[in-house]
Amino acid sequence: MFFSFVDELRAAGIPASLKEHLTLLQALDADIIAASPEEFYYLARATFVKDEALLDRFDQVFGKVFKGIEIDYGTEAVPIPEEWLKKVAELYLTPEQMAEIKSLGSWEEIMETLKKRLEEQKERHQGGNKWIGTGGTSPFGNSGYNPEGVRIGGEGGQRSAIKVWDKREFRNLDSSKELGTRNIKVALRRLRRFAREGAADELDIDGTINGTARKGWLDIQMRPERHNAVKLLLFLDVGGSMDPHIRVCEELFSAATSEFKNMEFFYFHNCVYEGVWKDNRRRFTERTPTWDVLHKYGHDYKLIFVGDASMSPYEITHPGGSVEHFNDEAGAVWMQRLTNTYPSAVWLNPMRDEYWGYSQSILLIRRLMQDRMYPLTLEGLDEAMRTLSRKA
């Protein structure tokens, strides 16, 4: 039995009205998209999500409702069952209850209120609208409802939080993933610069002739083997809204691993902060300080970020804005440090570029990258490699 899509969106704290539901049905009736899960995903997200802070929640709801439907980019289209869109159930909370729940205001006010609640509360609390607990409408706790809350522990309940105070597990990208096409490798090769180093491996005919003529005896000259001298730092966003893009990211990761011998990679979530990691299974216990990366790898490294840049703007602009921890410095500060240290840098975005202009967080990241953001397509890769080559 399918879950009701609109019902799940509402339960997750995403305002999904009847008007938006009808708009989605009208768009499908008008055949403005191809009959594929990928096209439907972007259409539904554009219809229902009006706040970037809700992107992660929308992706979780979409994954839950349409679980088992494979999004196979570039292959045969899969029609969307009509009954999925017609199962609209009752709200878990009445409109009157939701109207009573008011936003606390700015990010600073939310965090300051949380700090005070932690200092004041001395025991476990369940239900209600103030204390940190479970099953209520307080902005802090879990398994309750508040459209701008901070989830602390638990399974998430309605999944309505602007900050998640809980541990989430991400999966490492597979570097051995078989590529669906070799064109990604071809695009990456545009960046390659060769240096003559290592052992000789072929006869230099011209050099041998010249040397023999000068010295009067046979002077064999060998041409040194050519090696790929490009040094690459690859920063990969994982988890949350990046889950639908795992396949194309694995293809890129696999291609880059085989094409660049001097490559280092690190994972991050949404935005880079004071720490990155190599293994998602140990990302809370084995982190690499970002300062260490800046000091270890020289300015001659090329830097490539891979991510959809879809997040709450707080995660970029505010200290403590990270969805998972209190970061002492804003993500924008670390982005500027990285791009200043590695001026030859680009951002590859798996989201289609026609949607970028509707996302405040994408516009912020593009500004920090000085507009060096490119779609994760063959054309986008080609242009990104040209940009990196020009900044060599």
C-alpha positions as CSV (number, residue, x, y, z in Angstrom):
1,M,0.0,0.0,0.0
2,F,1.4,3.4,-1.0
3,F,1.6,6.3,1.5
4,S,-0.1,9.5,0.7
5,F,2.5,11.9,-0.6
6,V,0.8,15.1,0.5
7,D,0.0,13.6,3.9
8,E,3.6,12.7,4.4
9,L,4.7,16.1,3.4
10,R,2.4,17.8,5.9
11,A,3.4,15.4,8.6
12,A,7.1,16.4,8.0
13,G,6.3,20.0,8.5
14,I,6.2,21.0,4.8
15,P,3.2,23.2,4.0
16,A,1.4,21.2,1.3
17,S,-2.0,22.7,0.6
18,L,-4.8,21.5,-1.7
19,K,-3.9,24.3,-4.1
20,E,-0.3,23.0,-4.5
21,H,-1.6,19.4,-4.9
22,L,-4.0,20.5,-7.7
23,T,-1.2,22.5,-9.3
24,L,1.0,19.3,-9.4
25,L,-1.9,17.3,-10.9
26,Q,-2.5,20.0,-13.6
27,A,1.2,20.0,-14.5
28,L,1.1,16.3,-14.9
29,D,-2.1,16.4,-17.0
30,A,-0.4,19.0,-19.2
31,D,2.6,16.7,-19.8
32,I,5.1,19.5,-19.0
33,I,7.6,16.8,-17.9
34,A,8.7,13.5,-19.2
35,A,7.1,10.5,-17.4
36,S,10.1,9.6,-15.3
37,P,10.7,9.6,-11.5
38,E,13.6,12.1,-11.9
39,E,11.4,14.7,-13.7
40,F,8.6,14.1,-11.2
41,Y,11.0,14.6,-8.3
42,Y,12.0,18.1,-9.5
43,L,8.5,19.1,-10.4
44,A,7.1,18.0,-7.0
45,R,10.0,19.8,-5.2
46,A,9.5,23.0,-7.1
47,T,5.7,22.8,-6.3
48,F,5.8,22.1,-2.6
49,V,9.1,23.4,-1.3
50,K,9.2,27.2,-0.7
51,D,11.9,27.2,2.0
52,E,15.4,25.8,1.4
53,A,15.6,24.7,5.0
54,L,12.9,22.0,4.1
55,L,14.9,20.4,1.2
56,D,16.3,17.6,3.3
57,R,12.9,16.9,4.7
58,F,11.4,16.8,1.3
59,D,14.0,14.3,0.1
60,Q,13.4,12.0,3.0
61,V,9.6,12.1,2.4
62,F,10.1,11.5,-1.3
63,G,12.4,8.6,-0.6
64,K,9.9,7.1,1.9
65,V,6.9,7.4,-0.3
66,F,8.4,6.3,-3.6
67,K,10.9,3.8,-2.1
68,G,11.8,1.1,-4.6
69,I,11.3,3.1,-7.7
70,E,14.7,3.3,-9.4
71,I,15.8,6.7,-10.8
72,D,17.9,5.6,-13.8
73,Y,19.2,8.8,-15.3
74,G,19.3,8.8,-19.1
75,T,17.5,5.4,-19.5
76,E,14.0,4.4,-20.4
77,A,11.3,6.5,-18.7
78,V,9.2,4.9,-16.0
79,P,5.6,6.2,-15.8
80,I,4.3,7.6,-12.5
81,P,1.3,5.6,-11.1
82,E,-1.7,8.0,-10.9
83,E,-3.0,6.6,-7.7
84,W,0.1,7.9,-5.8
85,L,-1.1,11.4,-6.3
86,K,-4.7,10.8,-5.4
87,K,-4.3,9.4,-1.9
88,V,-4.7,12.5,0.2
89,A,-5.3,11.7,3.9
90,E,-6.2,13.8,6.9
91,L,-3.6,15.9,8.7
92,Y,-2.0,14.5,11.8
93,L,-2.7,17.9,13.4
94,T,-5.6,20.1,12.9
95,P,-5.1,23.5,11.2
96,E,-5.9,25.2,14.5
97,Q,-3.1,23.3,16.3
98,M,-0.6,24.2,13.6
99,A,-1.7,27.8,13.7
100,E,-0.9,27.9,17.4
101,I,2.7,27.0,16.7
102,K,4.7,30.1,16.0
103,S,8.3,30.5,14.9
104,L,10.7,31.8,17.5
105,G,12.2,34.2,15.0
106,S,15.8,34.5,13.8
107,W,18.5,31.8,14.0
108,E,20.2,33.6,16.9
109,E,17.0,33.6,18.9
110,I,16.4,29.9,18.3
111,M,19.9,29.0,19.5
112,E,19.8,31.3,22.5
113,T,16.4,29.9,23.6
114,L,17.7,26.3,23.3
115,K,20.7,27.3,25.5
116,K,18.4,28.7,28.2
117,R,16.1,25.6,28.0
118,L,19.1,23.3,28.5
119,E,20.2,25.3,31.6
120,E,16.7,25.5,33.1
121,Q,15.4,22.0,32.5
122,K,16.4,19.4,35.2
123,E,14.3,16.3,34.2
124,R,12.7,14.3,31.4
125,H,9.7,15.9,29.8
126,Q,7.0,14.5,27.5
127,G,4.4,16.5,25.6
128,G,3.8,20.2,26.0
129,N,5.0,23.2,24.1
130,K,8.1,24.5,26.0
131,W,10.5,22.0,27.5
132,I,12.9,19.7,25.7
133,G,11.2,16.4,25.4
134,T,9.1,14.1,23.2
135,G,5.7,14.2,21.5
136,G,4.9,17.8,22.0
137,T,5.0,21.1,20.0
138,S,8.1,22.5,21.7
139,P,10.8,23.8,19.2
140,F,13.3,21.4,20.9
141,G,13.1,17.7,21.3
142,N,11.9,14.8,19.1
143,S,8.8,13.0,17.9
144,G,6.6,16.1,18.1
145,Y,5.7,18.9,15.6
146,N,7.2,22.3,15.1
147,P,8.0,23.8,11.7
148,E,11.2,25.5,12.9
149,G,12.4,23.1,15.6
150,V,15.7,21.6,16.7
151,R,15.6,17.8,16.8
152,I,17.5,16.3,19.8
153,G,17.7,12.5,19.8
154,G,15.0,10.0,18.9
155,E,13.8,8.9,15.5
156,G,12.6,12.3,14.4
157,G,8.8,11.8,14.4
158,Q,7.5,14.4,12.1
159,R,11.0,15.2,10.8
160,S,10.3,18.9,11.2
161,A,13.6,20.4,12.2
162,I,16.0,23.1,10.9
163,K,18.8,21.4,12.9
164,V,19.3,17.7,13.6
165,W,20.9,17.0,17.0
166,D,21.4,13.3,16.1
167,K,23.8,11.0,14.5
168,R,23.1,10.0,10.9
169,E,25.0,7.4,8.9
170,F,26.3,8.0,5.4
171,R,27.7,5.5,2.9
172,N,31.1,5.8,1.2
173,L,31.2,6.3,-2.5
174,D,32.3,3.3,-4.5
175,S,35.5,4.1,-6.4
176,S,35.3,0.7,-8.3
177,K,31.8,1.6,-9.7
178,E,31.7,0.6,-13.4
179,L,31.1,3.6,-15.6
180,G,28.1,3.8,-17.8
181,T,30.1,5.8,-20.3
182,R,33.8,6.6,-20.9
183,N,33.0,10.2,-21.8
184,I,33.4,11.3,-18.2
185,K,37.1,10.2,-18.3
186,V,37.5,12.0,-21.6
187,A,36.2,15.2,-20.1
188,L,38.5,14.9,-17.1
189,R,41.6,14.3,-19.4
190,R,41.3,17.9,-20.6
191,L,42.9,18.9,-17.3
192,R,45.9,16.7,-17.5
193,R,49.3,18.2,-17.7
194,F,52.2,15.9,-18.3
195,A,55.7,16.3,-16.8
196,R,58.7,14.4,-18.0
197,E,59.9,12.4,-15.0
198,G,60.7,8.8,-14.1
199,A,62.6,6.2,-16.0
200,A,63.2,6.4,-19.8
201,D,61.0,4.1,-21.8
202,E,61.4,5.0,-25.5
203,L,64.1,5.9,-28.0
204,D,64.6,9.6,-28.8
205,I,65.6,9.3,-32.5
206,D,66.4,13.0,-33.1
207,G,68.4,13.2,-29.9
208,T,70.3,10.0,-30.8
209,I,71.2,11.3,-34.3
210,N,72.3,14.7,-33.0
211,G,74.4,13.2,-30.2
212,T,76.1,10.7,-32.6
213,A,76.9,13.4,-35.1
214,R,78.5,15.6,-32.4
215,K,80.5,12.9,-30.7
216,G,81.5,10.7,-33.6
217,W,80.2,7.5,-32.0
218,L,76.8,6.0,-31.3
219,D,75.1,8.1,-28.6
220,I,71.8,6.5,-27.8
221,Q,69.3,9.0,-26.2
222,M,66.1,7.9,-24.4
223,R,63.0,10.0,-24.0
224,P,61.7,10.0,-20.3
225,E,58.3,8.5,-19.7
226,R,55.5,11.0,-19.3
227,H,53.4,11.2,-16.2
228,N,50.2,12.9,-15.3
229,A,51.5,15.8,-13.1
230,V,48.1,17.3,-12.1
231,K,47.5,17.4,-8.3
232,L,43.8,17.2,-7.4
233,L,41.8,17.7,-4.2
234,L,38.3,16.3,-4.4
235,F,35.7,17.3,-1.8
236,L,32.5,15.2,-2.0
237,D,29.2,16.1,-0.3
238,V,27.4,13.0,1.0
239,G,24.1,12.3,2.7
240,G,20.7,14.1,2.8
241,S,19.8,15.7,-0.5
242,M,22.8,14.1,-2.2
243,D,21.3,10.6,-1.9
244,P,19.5,10.8,-5.3
245,H,22.8,11.7,-7.0
246,I,24.9,8.8,-5.6
247,R,25.1,7.0,-9.0
248,V,26.6,9.9,-11.0
249,C,28.9,10.9,-8.1
250,E,30.2,7.3,-8.0
251,E,30.9,7.4,-11.7
252,L,32.8,10.7,-11.4
253,F,34.7,9.4,-8.3
254,S,35.6,6.2,-10.2
255,A,36.8,8.2,-13.3
256,A,38.8,10.7,-11.2
257,T,40.5,7.9,-9.3
258,S,41.7,6.2,-12.5
259,E,42.7,9.4,-14.3
260,F,44.6,11.3,-11.6
261,K,47.5,9.6,-9.8
262,N,48.0,12.5,-7.5
263,M,44.5,12.8,-6.1
264,E,43.3,13.2,-2.5
265,F,39.6,13.1,-1.6
266,F,37.6,14.1,1.5
267,Y,33.9,14.0,2.4
268,F,31.8,16.8,3.9
269,H,28.0,17.3,4.5
270,N,26.3,20.3,2.9
271,C,29.1,22.8,3.5
272,V,32.7,22.5,4.5
273,Y,33.5,23.4,8.1
274,E,36.5,22.8,10.5
275,G,36.7,19.1,9.8
276,V,36.4,16.7,6.8
277,W,36.8,12.9,6.7
278,K,37.8,9.9,4.6
279,D,35.4,7.2,5.9
280,N,31.8,8.0,6.5
281,R,31.5,5.1,8.9
282,R,34.0,6.9,11.2
283,R,33.2,10.5,10.4
284,F,32.6,11.4,14.0
285,T,35.8,9.7,15.3
286,E,38.4,10.0,12.6
287,R,38.2,13.5,11.2
288,T,40.9,15.5,9.4
289,P,41.0,19.2,10.5
290,T,40.5,21.4,7.5
291,W,43.4,23.5,8.7
292,D,45.6,20.4,8.2
293,V,44.4,20.0,4.6
294,L,45.2,23.7,4.0
295,H,48.7,23.3,5.4
296,K,49.6,19.9,3.9
297,Y,48.6,20.3,0.3
298,G,50.3,23.1,-1.7
299,H,48.7,25.9,-3.7
300,D,49.4,24.1,-6.9
301,Y,46.6,21.6,-6.2
302,K,43.4,21.9,-8.2
303,L,40.3,21.9,-6.0
304,I,36.9,20.4,-7.1
305,F,33.8,20.4,-4.9
306,V,31.0,18.1,-5.7
307,G,27.6,18.8,-4.1
308,D,24.1,20.1,-4.8
309,A,24.6,23.1,-2.5
310,S,21.0,22.7,-1.3
311,M,20.8,23.5,2.4
312,S,19.5,26.1,4.8
313,P,21.3,29.4,4.2
314,Y,22.1,29.4,7.9
315,E,24.6,26.5,7.2
316,I,26.6,28.9,5.0
317,T,26.2,32.2,6.7
318,H,26.0,31.6,10.5
319,P,28.3,30.1,13.2
320,G,26.4,27.1,14.6
321,G,24.5,26.8,11.4
322,S,25.6,23.3,10.6
323,V,22.7,20.9,10.6
324,E,24.6,18.4,12.8
325,H,26.9,20.3,15.1
326,F,27.8,23.7,16.5
327,N,30.5,25.1,14.1
328,D,32.5,28.0,15.6
329,E,32.9,29.7,12.3
330,A,30.4,30.0,9.4
331,G,30.7,27.7,6.4
332,A,31.4,30.8,4.2
333,V,34.6,31.5,6.2
334,W,36.0,28.0,5.4
335,M,34.9,28.2,1.8
336,Q,36.9,31.5,1.4
337,R,39.9,30.0,3.1
338,L,39.9,27.0,0.7
339,T,39.4,29.1,-2.5
340,N,42.1,31.5,-1.3
341,T,44.5,28.7,-0.7
342,Y,43.6,26.9,-3.9
343,P,42.7,29.6,-6.5
344,S,42.2,27.0,-9.2
345,A,38.9,25.7,-7.9
346,V,35.4,24.7,-9.3
347,W,32.1,23.4,-7.9
348,L,30.3,20.6,-9.8
349,N,26.6,20.5,-9.0
350,P,24.5,17.3,-9.9
351,M,21.3,19.4,-9.8
352,R,20.1,20.7,-13.1
353,D,21.3,24.3,-13.7
354,E,17.8,25.6,-14.6
355,Y,16.8,25.2,-10.9
356,W,19.8,27.0,-9.5
357,G,18.3,30.5,-9.6
358,Y,15.4,29.4,-7.2
359,S,17.8,28.3,-4.4
360,Q,19.2,30.9,-2.1
361,S,21.9,28.5,-0.8
362,I,23.1,27.7,-4.4
363,L,23.3,31.5,-5.1
364,L,25.4,31.9,-2.0
365,I,27.8,29.1,-2.9
366,R,28.1,30.4,-6.5
367,R,29.0,33.8,-5.2
368,L,31.7,32.3,-2.9
369,M,33.0,30.3,-5.9
370,Q,33.0,33.5,-8.0
371,D,30.5,31.9,-10.4
372,R,32.7,28.8,-11.0
373,M,29.9,26.4,-10.5
374,Y,29.1,23.9,-13.3
375,P,26.4,21.2,-13.8
376,L,27.6,17.7,-13.3
377,T,27.0,16.8,-17.0
378,L,29.5,16.1,-19.8
379,E,29.2,19.6,-21.0
380,G,29.6,21.0,-17.5
381,L,32.6,18.8,-16.8
382,D,34.2,20.0,-20.0
383,E,33.7,23.6,-19.2
384,A,34.9,23.1,-15.6
385,M,38.1,21.4,-16.8
386,R,38.7,24.3,-19.2
387,T,38.4,26.7,-16.3
388,L,40.9,24.8,-14.2
389,S,43.3,24.6,-17.1
390,R,43.1,28.4,-17.6
391,K,44.0,28.9,-14.0
392,A,47.0,26.5,-14.1
